[in-house]
Amino acid sequence: MNKEIIRNIVEKYYNLNLSTQTRKAEYIEARGMYYKILRDNTRLPLSKIGKELGKDHATVLHSLRNMIDWIKHDSQVRKDYDTINKRVQHAISLDPGAFNQEETMEGFYERKYKELETKYNFLKSRLKVHEPERVEEFGLTND
């Protein structure tokens, strides 16, 4: 699954275990990078991202906000982010089946589009049945 692949990439890059419960700067940066990469490449909610490392959603949110600032202002952190993200993208391209399509941004938007399309078709059919005089008003005569 994608969470494990991303975790392995980040752990290998920083050469440490993300589950280690410490406040040392290198671990904080590595966990923040993991959260950021995971958030950018999946549609997992913050609570599930945090659960992976025994943290809550507030910790993840705080870390994500810090990472955004670090990436903007620290060129080394930006380079680290770019390198790790390229490795993740490469892993995705090698084995797209390992990445659940619903968790990717594209899969999420595709699913939401299909849901909206279904609702639209339902509403259109209801309008045709219950208010046929308004069908022309909405340009639905050709459907």
FENGILIN-V682002 format. One line per field, one symbol per residue. burial: 1 if it has 9 or more other C-alpha atoms within 8 Angstrom, else 0. A space follows every 50 residues. Layout:
burial=???
This chain:
burial=00001110111000000100000000111111111111100111011111 10001110111011011001100000110010011011001100000011 0111101100100000000000010111001001100001000
